[in-house]
């Protein structure tokens, strides 16, 4: 994968490296969602476990973390997103993974080339909750959440069906 940071947004981090390339790697297109703010450290640890599992399946040890806000309509705060992305970079590097991170908050031009095999395109969602603390599944995004967080989960919270469902029942 190759990228070039072309223009910064108002939340852009300083970028010493604005253009980079990584061959034979896994590209993590990442976004941080509002619920991830509840437990950023758990999100980092869970992401590490998920990424390591997939790296082992693919027999690859190179990762490019690529911030990609367009994956969600419920973006988390930029400061938390940067904390999680930097934290993921650190824990992957500490685990012996050859890891790079594209700059956060920049518009980027990129080129990517995939292998074209069954494991070439994988998706994973990292839950911000530990264990099985979730009471519901959002009818909009299908992610689990706690009842207390429901009003902040769905963009249509004022009309969302969760308000009529008794605690402990799924929608």
PyMOL commands that set and color helices and strands:
alter all, ss='L'
color gray80, all
select helices_A, chain A and resi 34-38+40-58+69-71+78-94+147-152+157-159+161-164
alter helices_A, ss='H'
color red, helices_A
select strands_A, chain A and resi 2-8+19-21+26-30+62-67+98-101+106-111+136-137+144-145
alter strands_A, ss='S'
color yellow, strands_A
deselect
rebuild
show_as cartoon
